[in-house]
Amino acid sequence: MPTKVELELHRDLNKTFRSFDLQTVAEEVFSSLNKNFLVDFGTLFLTGERGQNIERVFRMGIPSDRHQAERFGMTKIDIEKLVKDMIPRFYNYAEERDKRAPVIEGKSIGILACFPLQLVYNYDALIFLGVAQENVEKTLLKRQGFDFLCNFMIDISYALKNAIIAKRLNELITKDDLTMTYNRRFFEDYFAEELDRARRYNSPLSLIFLDLDGLREVNNRFGHAMGSRTLQEAAARILNAVRSIDKVVRYGGDEFCIVLPETETKGATEVAERVRQKISSTPFLLEETGGIEITASFGISCYPIHAVTKEDMIKRADEAMFEVKSQSKNNIKIAQPLKRFP
């Protein structure tokens, strides 16, 4: 391994240790690997115990709508096994003719390296690095480079651990005590950051606003304690219906919002429909009251089709939701596109 590359990697990592934001750490790590090792594609996954609850944190070179490509042909079972075994894997598809090379954006993968990492709080990580077949001769990610990275990943894992510890501490002050969704303070900062990221990478960002229909009646008939129980149950159903990359926020009272990174209107509508069905399919407070029918009204806005600023995205989603609320309820409405979009 060239000494200059080793020094550059360590210099980059020292800068990364100054950050405690998980997304920023991931961006800086992959930027350094791309620059120094000449890799074309990469993904960072966080997993829960035994590889379950897979959450993609970052991907490089893979479009936002290519969710299958980010796993490089691996199934959920494959990922669980990689994390359980904790053994780095190296695949040279040019030499291993019996293995079918993954294809990303029309390019066959020539080399794929997988690095499982033990972190903290029952979190593990899995890093995929891929090199297109056409660039195999240029890359440093050959067997020697892979062996070097197996040791260097220990240092990368420290940076990820620091970010996860900071994330857990931050959750203590950014979660709503009643529903365990994120609170308004978290939303204001997080949504602004995601919108900046969407602009930087020219990727979509969607926002769902939803308001529970019928909660006021619960409060009036059964008291505010039962109203709080209903909010908790509704939040649990919402969290169970969204994807791991989505963030659920209690915006205020009986109003929630969902931030959906790298998601266009179609994907946001699918998530909203899953949440709508989860809320309306089963009565609430069955044991306490015999069952109360609760539904929700939804509004959706998407960057850049419906709005380009944080304030306008919130306004457009809220207006769409209010229109449903004032008419049919238990439905979903998408904001009107900006004039420059058909």
Buried (B, 14 or more C-beta within 10 A) or exposed (E): BEEEBEEBBEEBBEEBBEBBBBBBBBBBBBBBBBEBBBBBBBBBBBBBEEBEEBEBBBBBBBEBEEBEBBBBBBEEEBBBBBBBEEEBBBBBBEEEEEEEBBBBEEBBBBBBBBBBBEBEEEBBBBBBBBBBBEBBEEBBBBEEBBEBBBEBBEBBBBBBBBBBBBBEEBEEEBBBEEBBBBBEEBBEEBBEBBBEBBEEEEBBBBBBBBBBBBBEEBBEEBEEEBBBBBBBBBBBBBBEBBBEBBBBBBBEEBBBBBBBBBBBBEBBBEBBEBBBEBBBEEEBBEEEBEEBEBBBBBBBBBBBBBBEEBEBBBBBBBBBBBBBBEEEBBBBBBBEBEEEEE
